[in-house]
Structures are given as C-alpha cells and as structure tokens.
C-alpha cells in the first residue's frame, strides 16, 4: 500500500469508517491525507478515541518503510526541527489529556468512597 493509494476504509471498523468519511466530507482519502492529520487533531474528531486512533495508525504503518521515510533525506535541518517540535507539542497534549483523565477518574473514585 502506497501513500497515494486510497485509505483502506473497507477494512476499518464502522466507527473508524464513519469518522474518516465525516472528516473528509464523505470521500475516501488517500493514505497520505489520513497520515497528515496529527493524533491530537484526530482525537478532537467525534467517535475517535485512543483505540480508534490506533486502528487508523495501524493501516498507515502498513505502508513500506521506504515510502514513509522517502521525504526525510530531502528535508532541511530546520524542517526536521520544526517537525520534531510539532510532534513534541502533540505528545505533550496527549500526555496532558491522559493525566486529566486519570485525575478525573481518581476524583470520581474518591467521591464514591
């Protein structure tokens, strides 16, 4: 499966299929288009949570490593640093969301006791 091939929406669960089609206004996107959406952005889409996001990423990761990395050698240092910074910000947002959920769950548990 290449980057410009259609995203294998027919292999996805109904929840992922619906969310992807909704995000792309009813059309089937390419693997590249789906991969270009950050995890943080996907997590704001209705019906997308960590499990469904994992399913999406599993299909993206089926693309051969050579195709996934083909643009990296052509990237300038500044572009690579910018990409690294963006990924670190996304990771920070995800970690913050996880901490908030854990904190909220702990608070609710304490209230019940």
C-alpha positions, 0 to 999 in steps of 0.5 A: 500500500502506497501513500497515494493509494486510497485509505483502506476504509473497507477494512476499518471498523464502522466507527473508524469508517464513519469518522474518516468519511465525516472528516473528509466530507464523505470521500475516501482519502488517500493514505497520505491525507489520513497520515497528515492529520496529527493524533491530537487533531484526530482525537478532537474528531467525534467517535475517535478515541485512543483505540480508534486512533490506533486502528487508523495508525495501524493501516498507515504503518502498513505502508513500506518503510521506504515510502514513509521515510522517502521525504526525510533525506530531502528535508532541511535541518530546520524542517526536521526541527520544526517537525520534531517540535510539532510532534513534541507539542502533540505528545505533550497534549496527549500526555496532558489529556491522559493525566486529566483523565486519570485525575478525573477518574481518581476524583470520581473514585474518591467521591464514591468512597 
